[in-house]
Amino acid sequence: MRHELPFLVLHGAIIAKLLVVAATAGGPGLVWLVRRKRDAKQARSELHARLGLVAAPTDGEATVRGTLREAGPQRWLDCAGERIDLEGEIRVVRGTRATWRRKQSTASQFVRDGDDVIASGQLARRPGDNAAASSYRSMATG
């Protein structure tokens, strides 16, 4: 008689419990995956928009691309061999690393020494003994 009953009638209680466990365990992972994909898509579109603004360092408002360098409290960008000192508050819009904390709607973004970055800010040539020794000073955001 047991062989005549449908599979779900015989094993429905066990299958229902397994589905509840799978949904409970997979729900947070699915939320994490959706957040990550949405964040990556937005980061790609922002990157393409910022890359269109990148230019060589000049006095005034500028967007430059370079490698972040840190030594103690000093931070600067190495833009094709030219040093751009970063001063003032630095706001990281999109970092190479991000962390999500509980009850936080957006990720905290970070950059580290050696990361390739795009920075926007006011550039001013720092006076020096000669043109080769002078560098740019920047109040950076980005």
Secondary structure, 3 states (H helix, E strand, C coil): CHHHCCHHHHHHHHHHHHHHHHHHHHHHHHHHHHHHHHHHHHHHHHHHHHHCCCCCCCCEEEEEEEEEEEECCEEEEEECCEEEEECCCCECCCCCEEECCCCCCCCEEECCCCCEEEEEEEEEECCCCCCCCCCEEEEEEC
